[in-house]
Amino acid sequence: MKAKELKVLVCDDSILARKNLIENLKKCGIESITQVSDGEAAVETYKALNPDIIFLDVVMPVKDGITALKEIMEFDSNSVAVMVSSVGTQMHIREAVKAGARDFLQKPATLEQIIAIVDRVLREKSEDN
């Protein structure tokens, strides 16, 4: 599998944060990127699209990222979820990992961090096949 074949869901209530993350994902060669702005939409969109990676903000309206992550993990325990937050407290990190997050990035996420995550997911997918 190549990066351009991955489906990614970006969920953040900040338009700027989504834009920055999407730009970095595109630099990795990812073409299929869907964006939503709250946790409720993230859960619904995840169920509809079954993306390979989901990037979730922690603090969002309607439903926070950790609650959305728990619901997504109930639906698909193999989900690859990465929490992205500007409030990276130890409590949030512990909660996110306990809920099933694979990674936790501090905003703004760097291109190098995104590349590392995409490469890891591609390696895992090639090992599964």
C-alpha positions in Angstrom: 0.0 0.0 0.0 1.2 3.5 -0.8 0.4 6.8 1.0 -1.8 8.0 -1.8 -4.1 4.9 -1.2 -4.7 5.8 2.5 -8.0 7.3 3.6 -7.6 9.9 6.4 -10.1 11.7 8.6 -9.2 15.0 10.2 -11.4 16.2 13.1 -10.7 19.6 14.7 -12.9 22.6 15.4 -10.1 24.9 14.3 -10.1 25.6 10.6 -6.5 26.7 10.8 -5.4 23.5 12.6 -7.3 21.4 10.0 -5.7 23.3 7.1 -2.1 22.9 8.6 -2.6 19.1 9.2 -4.2 18.6 5.7 -1.3 20.4 4.1 1.2 18.1 5.8 -0.8 15.0 4.9 -0.8 16.1 1.3 3.0 16.5 1.4 3.1 12.8 2.5 1.3 12.0 -0.7 -2.2 11.4 0.8 -5.0 12.3 -1.5 -8.1 11.0 0.3 -8.7 13.4 3.2 -12.0 14.1 4.8 -12.4 16.8 7.4 -15.1 17.4 10.1 -15.3 20.0 12.9 -16.7 18.1 15.9 -16.6 14.8 17.7 -20.1 13.7 16.8 -19.4 14.2 13.1 -16.1 12.3 13.5 -17.9 9.2 14.8 -20.5 9.3 12.1 -18.0 10.0 9.4 -15.6 7.3 10.7 -18.4 4.7 10.5 -19.3 5.8 7.0 -15.8 6.0 5.5 -13.7 3.5 7.7 -10.5 5.6 7.3 -7.0 4.2 7.7 -6.1 7.0 10.1 -8.1 9.5 12.1 -6.6 12.6 13.7 -8.8 13.9 16.5 -8.5 17.1 18.5 -9.2 16.7 22.2 -11.2 19.8 22.9 -14.2 20.2 20.5 -17.8 21.2 20.6 -20.7 18.7 20.6 -18.5 15.8 21.6 -14.9 16.0 22.8 -12.2 14.0 21.0 -11.7 11.4 23.8 -15.4 10.6 24.0 -15.5 10.3 20.2 -12.4 8.1 20.3 -14.1 5.7 22.8 -17.1 5.4 20.5 -14.9 4.8 17.4 -12.9 2.2 19.3 -16.2 0.4 20.2 -17.1 0.4 16.6 -13.6 -0.6 15.3 -11.0 -1.7 17.9 -8.3 -1.7 15.1 -8.8 2.0 14.4 -5.6 4.0 14.1 -6.4 7.2 16.0 -4.0 10.0 16.7 -4.9 12.7 19.2 -3.8 16.2 18.3 -4.2 19.0 20.9 -2.8 22.3 22.1 -3.7 21.2 25.7 -1.4 18.2 26.0 -1.7 17.7 29.7 -0.6 14.3 31.2 -4.2 13.6 32.1 -5.4 14.0 28.5 -2.5 11.9 27.2 -3.3 9.1 29.7 -7.0 9.3 28.9 -6.4 9.1 25.2 -4.0 6.2 25.4 -6.3 4.4 27.7 -9.1 5.0 25.2 -7.0 3.5 22.4 -5.1 6.3 20.8 -2.0 5.2 19.0 -0.2 8.6 19.3 -0.6 12.0 20.8 0.7 15.1 19.0 1.1 18.7 20.3 -0.3 21.3 18.0 0.9 22.4 15.6 2.0 18.9 14.4 5.2 19.0 12.3 5.6 17.4 8.9 8.2 15.1 10.5 5.7 13.8 13.0 3.0 13.3 10.3 5.5 11.4 8.1 6.5 9.1 11.0 2.8 8.3 11.7 2.0 7.7 8.0 5.1 5.5 7.5 4.2 3.4 10.6 0.6 2.9 9.4 1.9 1.9 5.9 4.4 -0.6 7.5 1.6 -2.1 9.7 -0.7 -2.4 6.7 2.0 -4.1 4.5 2.7 -6.6 7.4 -1.1 -7.4 7.6 -1.2 -8.4 3.9 
